[in-house]
């Protein structure tokens, strides 16, 4: 699957209930840098219950300017959360299904411990 194919598809809980759409993907860089950078590893996906459009980086910073744009994006993505890779049970071309008991994290990565 191409990463772009994942964005915008429905995300379902373990019972098939719709949680939202895959709006973004989070990566982390692991290990020592190689030629240009370290190896990238997918940390998880960001699920947005209201929109699959981009956050434009407003979820990861304290940007508040220009305020109309910041306000619109915060409102549009209210209720969004990050689901870690280990909580994803299945990825198909038409949906992502999560494992029972998955954990919702902040899309800003504020509530993740350093172990991930």
Buried (B, 14 or more C-beta within 10 A) or exposed (E): EEEEEBBEBBBBBBEEEEBBBBBBBBEBEEEEEEEEEEEEEBBBBBBBBBBBBEBEEBBBEEBEEEEEEBEEBBEBBEEBBBBBEEBBBEBEEEBBBBBEEBBBBBBBBEEBEEEB
